[in-house]
Each structure stands twice: as structure tokens, then as C-alpha cells.
Amino acid sequence: MREKLEAYKSYLFLIPGLFFLILFTYLPIAWSTWLSLNRWDLLCPKPKFTGMDNFVRLWEHEVFWLVMKNTFVFVTVSIFPTMFLALVFAILIDERVKGRVYYIYSLFYPTLIPMAAAAMLWVYIYSPNLGVLNIVLSKFGFPKLGWLGSSNTSLWALIIMTFWKNLGFFTLIYLAGLQNVNRELYEASYIDGAGWWRRHLSITFPLVGPTSLFVLVTAIILTFRVFDQIHLMTEGGPGNSSNVIVYYIYENGFKFFDWGRATTLTTILVLILLTLTLIIFGIFGKRITYTSD
């Protein structure tokens, strides 16, 4: 009886957290999903049920597919180089190599800069006439480019900026994960004559698997939600060449006032993130080493 009372007390402590989780997460998702099945815009100020009409309209809309392509390019190109270099820099910092202080400042300082300030900095770097990037490239004979004003380079310019901004954050997470790796394994591999790369490929990479899984899921969610730098630097242009799904949601909801389509896009985003998360945990969850003993 006493054990049951203790169990009930434990459940009572969960109630406040569950209440806010339902209030601020599950209810908005449910409400957004319902609105996605309605027409709701300036011509129809009250939600009117239309079933899957919003999804059909998006399916037939060319801009939607361009936005989805941009989003997946942004996510794919941003995440994997960031994860790899974050782990390499975390290893270098953890091993206290020469120039460690330089690595720490150069990697972590961008993380501390507010996104608005970082965006303005990169707008200046990418400036066609006064930008540092064009000045440096012109010294090697390259023509000056409007990096943010060209449909061929605007998305890639934003990817580079996002990579610079996020690298330090994920390096810090990997650095924390490296503290759980048993140092005796490194000593044994060193005695066996394993080189630097062999040592880390055989020991570090497998044993930071849980950290890599966390970084991968976190990076996917953060990258799918990218908004600030696009809003401040390109506004999705030119010609939607740098538009991604979250900014497209903003455009439909607050520029075009098509709230039905905006909630439909939000529902699609939630489904994509949920599906990717389940796939990642399903594929990698059981293959990861959770101990270094």
C-alpha cells in the first residue's frame, strides 16, 4: 500500500509538466492540424471546412516544390559537414593541442552573437562592392558577385552563414560527450601503435554515438526551422531561390494572409520532423554504443 502511495505521489509531480506540455505543444498542434483542413483567408475570415483542399492546392503549386527542394538542400548540406567538423574540433580542443585557445574563441564566439547582428555582419561580407569576400576573391582574379542577389548563390550563401553560426554550438555538445569516453582505451590503443586517425575512428567515433544521435536530431530540427537569417538577409529571394518552409509559412500567414495554407504547411513540417526523427531513432537507436567501459 505504501509503495502505491509513493507511486501516486510521483505521478502527481508529473502533472504540472504534462499540463504545460499539452497546453503549449499538443493543443497547438491539434488546432493547427484542424485549421489545415479549412479555408481561412481574407476572403473567408471564418474557417470553413474544405477537407484536403489545402493539401491538393499545395501539391499543384510550383513554389511549394521549390521551397521543399531548398529546405532539404539546406538541411542536408548544412548538417553533415557541421557534425563532422564539430567532432574534429571537439577532439582537438579536448586533446589540448597547440592553438587550443584560438579554436575555442573562433568557434564559440559566433554562437554568442545575436542572429540579427550576425546577419548584418554577413550582409556586409557578401556586399557586391564593399564586401570582404569579393575584395579577397578579386585579388585572385575572380569577378565580384552579388552573393545574396543571385538565384544561383543566395541559398549557398545562407548555408555558409548558418554553418559558421552553428559550428561552435555543436562542438560544445561533442566536447561534453567526449568527457564520457574512457581514457584508458586511448592509452591502450597508443601502446598498440594506433595512429591519431585510427585511434579516433575505432574509439571516439563509435563511443560518441549517443551524442551524435542527439546532435543529428537537434540539427535537423534547428535547420528545418531556420528563419531569422533568411528574413534579414534575403527575404526568400530572389525569386524564392532561398525560400525555405518556415519562411514560406511566415509569408503565407503574415504577408498573403492565407492562414489555411500556412497551417497546412505547418502540419506538413510537423509530419516531416516526426517522420525523420522516428526513422533516425529506428535505424541508429539500437546500433549505438551507450557505454565506454
Stockholm file with secondary structure:
# STOCKHOLM 1.0

chainA/1-293         MREKLEAYKSYLFLIPGLFFLILFTYLPIAWSTWLSLNRWDLLCPKPKFTGMDNFVRLWEHEVFWLVMKNTFVFVTVSIFPTMFLALVFAILIDERVKGRVYYIYSLFYPTLIPMAAAAMLWVYIYSPNLGVLNIVLSKFGFPKLGWLGSSNTSLWALIIMTFWKNLGFFTLIYLAGLQNVNRELYEASYIDGAGWWRRHLSITFPLVGPTSLFVLVTAIILTFRVFDQIHLMTEGGPGNSSNVIVYYIYENGFKFFDWGRATTLTTILVLILLTLTLIIFGIFGKRITYTSD
#=GR chainA/1-293 SS CHHHHHHHHHHHHHHHHHHHHIIIIIHHHHHHHHHTTEEEETTEEEEEECTTHHHHHHHTCHHHHHHHHHHHHHHHHHHHHHHHHHHHHHHHHHTTCTTHHHHHHHHHHHHHSCHHHHHHHHHHHTCTTTCHHHHHHHHTTCCCCCTTTCTTTHHHHHHHHHHHHHHHHHHHHHHHHHTTSCHHHHHHHHHTTCCHHHHIIIIIHHHTHHHHHHHHHHHHHHHHTCCHHHHHHTTTCSTTTTCCHHHHHHIIIIISCBHHHHHHHHHHHHHHHHHHHHHHHHHHTTTCCCCCC
#=GC SS_cons         CHHHHHHHHHHHHHHHHHHHHIIIIIHHHHHHHHHTTEEEETTEEEEEECTTHHHHHHHTCHHHHHHHHHHHHHHHHHHHHHHHHHHHHHHHHHTTCTTHHHHHHHHHHHHHSCHHHHHHHHHHHTCTTTCHHHHHHHHTTCCCCCTTTCTTTHHHHHHHHHHHHHHHHHHHHHHHHHTTSCHHHHHHHHHTTCCHHHHIIIIIHHHTHHHHHHHHHHHHHHHHTCCHHHHHHTTTCSTTTTCCHHHHHHIIIIISCBHHHHHHHHHHHHHHHHHHHHHHHHHHTTTCCCCCC
//
